[in-house]
Amino acid sequence: MLKLIRSTQGGMEYGRRRVRRVAFQSKVRLRYGAEELEAETVDLSLSGLLVKAGRTLPMGSLVHVRLDLSPRMKPIVGEGSVVRVLGGNQMGIQLDQLAVEESERLQEFLLPLIPNE
């Protein structure tokens, strides 16, 4: 329970961010219209992810996200939007529309990774 509380207290510590991010590398596929982009996560949180890709999509782009966290776990799928573009190859994606089950699975995966302080 304390980890969950800590994960949502990141707002004051990290400025605009309201949740704690966890450095984690994993494959992610982004579908934007008819295009599909393969990327890798840099970090992720309960509400979004920072990805590194061969190219970036325009800010505000709506994307379908397929996040492969573990070979033992089925992918997290949902909709998001590009809210930030960093450098030439990184994008911040806010997970706007995750189904409750998907959000719960993401939370179960992330909570053990949040460091105790």
Kinemage of the C-alpha trace (Angstrom):
@kinemage 1
@onewidth
@group {chain A} dominant
@subgroup {mainchain}
@vectorlist {calphas} color= white
{ca met a 1} P 0.000 0.000 0.000
{ca leu a 2} L 2.845 2.388 0.808
{ca lys a 3} L 4.347 1.844 -2.645
{ca leu a 4} L 1.037 2.820 -4.245
{ca ile a 5} L 0.879 5.987 -2.162
{ca arg a 6} L 4.499 6.840 -3.003
{ca ser a 7} L 3.865 6.275 -6.694
{ca thr a 8} L 1.172 8.957 -6.674
{ca gln a 9} L 3.118 11.459 -4.549
{ca gly a 10} L 5.602 12.245 -7.301
{ca gly a 11} L 3.844 15.518 -8.196
{ca met a 12} L 5.735 17.676 -5.746
{ca glu a 13} L 9.032 15.904 -6.322
{ca tyr a 14} L 8.896 15.950 -10.112
{ca gly a 15} L 7.145 19.202 -10.966
{ca arg a 16} L 4.337 18.531 -13.422
{ca arg a 17} L 4.455 14.759 -13.070
{ca arg a 18} L 1.957 13.267 -10.661
{ca val a 19} L 3.219 9.697 -10.648
{ca arg a 20} L 6.617 8.129 -10.198
{ca arg a 21} L 8.411 6.855 -13.282
{ca val a 22} L 10.395 3.639 -13.290
{ca ala a 23} L 13.356 3.124 -15.618
{ca phe a 24} L 12.522 0.007 -17.606
{ca gln a 25} L 13.439 -1.156 -21.103
{ca ser a 26} L 10.847 -3.121 -23.010
{ca lys a 27} L 9.511 -3.425 -26.545
{ca val a 28} L 6.506 -1.354 -27.484
{ca arg a 29} L 4.577 -1.080 -30.745
{ca leu a 30} L 2.791 2.122 -31.640
{ca arg a 31} L 0.143 2.230 -34.334
{ca tyr a 32} L -0.601 5.642 -35.788
{ca gly a 33} L -3.208 5.400 -38.544
{ca ala a 34} L -1.907 2.776 -40.976
{ca glu a 35} L 1.693 3.137 -39.722
{ca glu a 36} L 3.263 0.860 -37.143
{ca leu a 37} L 6.347 1.960 -35.261
{ca glu a 38} L 8.566 -0.307 -33.179
{ca ala a 39} L 10.054 1.397 -30.152
{ca glu a 40} L 11.623 0.703 -26.768
{ca thr a 41} L 10.598 2.123 -23.428
{ca val a 42} L 13.030 4.328 -21.523
{ca asp a 43} L 10.770 4.575 -18.486
{ca leu a 44} L 7.147 4.071 -17.591
{ca ser a 45} L 4.544 4.934 -15.002
{ca leu a 46} L 0.907 4.185 -14.302
{ca ser a 47} L -0.103 6.993 -16.638
{ca gly a 48} L 2.455 6.982 -19.435
{ca leu a 49} L 5.759 6.022 -20.933
{ca leu a 50} L 8.836 7.549 -22.503
{ca val a 51} L 9.869 5.673 -25.631
{ca lys a 52} L 12.846 5.727 -27.964
{ca ala a 53} L 12.098 5.077 -31.648
{ca gly a 54} L 13.674 5.448 -35.073
{ca arg a 55} L 11.496 8.508 -35.621
{ca thr a 56} L 8.945 10.531 -33.705
{ca leu a 57} L 5.285 11.239 -34.294
{ca pro a 58} L 3.763 14.718 -34.129
{ca met a 59} L 2.680 16.078 -30.734
{ca gly a 60} L -0.965 15.308 -30.120
{ca ser a 61} L -0.922 12.152 -32.261
{ca leu a 62} L -3.333 9.495 -31.048
{ca val a 63} L -1.655 6.094 -30.932
{ca his a 64} L -2.600 2.517 -30.215
{ca val a 65} L -0.051 1.110 -27.754
{ca arg a 66} L 1.035 -2.524 -27.360
{ca leu a 67} L 3.508 -2.804 -24.490
{ca asp a 68} L 5.390 -6.089 -23.983
{ca leu a 69} L 6.533 -6.058 -20.354
{ca ser a 70} L 7.478 -9.694 -19.885
{ca pro a 71} L 7.449 -12.929 -21.896
{ca arg a 72} L 5.299 -14.455 -19.117
{ca met a 73} L 2.691 -11.712 -19.336
{ca lys a 74} L 0.304 -10.813 -22.115
{ca pro a 75} L 0.923 -7.320 -23.554
{ca ile a 76} L -0.695 -4.193 -22.136
{ca val a 77} L -2.825 -2.656 -24.886
{ca gly a 78} L -4.643 0.644 -25.029
{ca glu a 79} L -4.790 4.098 -26.497
{ca gly a 80} L -2.571 7.055 -25.783
{ca ser a 81} L -1.362 10.352 -27.151
{ca val a 82} L 2.030 11.880 -27.809
{ca val a 83} L 2.402 14.668 -25.250
{ca arg a 84} L 6.123 15.390 -25.542
{ca val a 85} L 8.906 14.997 -28.097
{ca leu a 86} L 12.481 14.988 -26.796
{ca gly a 87} L 15.611 15.092 -28.910
{ca gly a 88} L 15.149 13.496 -32.280
{ca asn a 89} L 14.030 10.069 -31.185
{ca gln a 90} L 12.109 10.116 -27.882
{ca met a 91} L 8.406 10.608 -27.234
{ca gly a 92} L 6.396 10.938 -24.057
{ca ile a 93} L 3.115 9.070 -24.429
{ca gln a 94} L 0.251 9.592 -22.035
{ca leu a 95} L -1.895 6.495 -21.632
{ca asp a 96} L -5.284 8.147 -21.962
{ca gln a 97} L -7.539 5.179 -22.443
{ca leu a 98} L -6.477 1.989 -20.720
{ca ala a 99} L -9.209 -0.457 -19.801
{ca val a 100} L -9.469 -1.100 -16.070
{ca glu a 101} L -8.007 -4.613 -16.445
{ca glu a 102} L -5.041 -3.285 -18.422
{ca ser a 103} L -4.413 -0.542 -15.886
{ca glu a 104} L -4.549 -3.052 -13.022
{ca arg a 105} L -2.058 -5.358 -14.758
{ca leu a 106} L 0.298 -2.428 -15.379
{ca gln a 107} L 0.006 -1.418 -11.726
{ca glu a 108} L 0.732 -4.968 -10.525
{ca phe a 109} L 3.822 -5.043 -12.728
{ca leu a 110} L 5.143 -1.609 -11.698
{ca leu a 111} L 4.571 -1.611 -7.943
{ca pro a 112} L 7.385 -4.061 -7.100
{ca leu a 113} L 9.766 -1.906 -9.183
{ca ile a 114} L 9.142 1.312 -7.233
{ca pro a 115} L 12.060 1.793 -4.825
{ca asn a 116} L 11.388 2.268 -1.114
{ca glu a 117} L 12.594 5.587 0.230
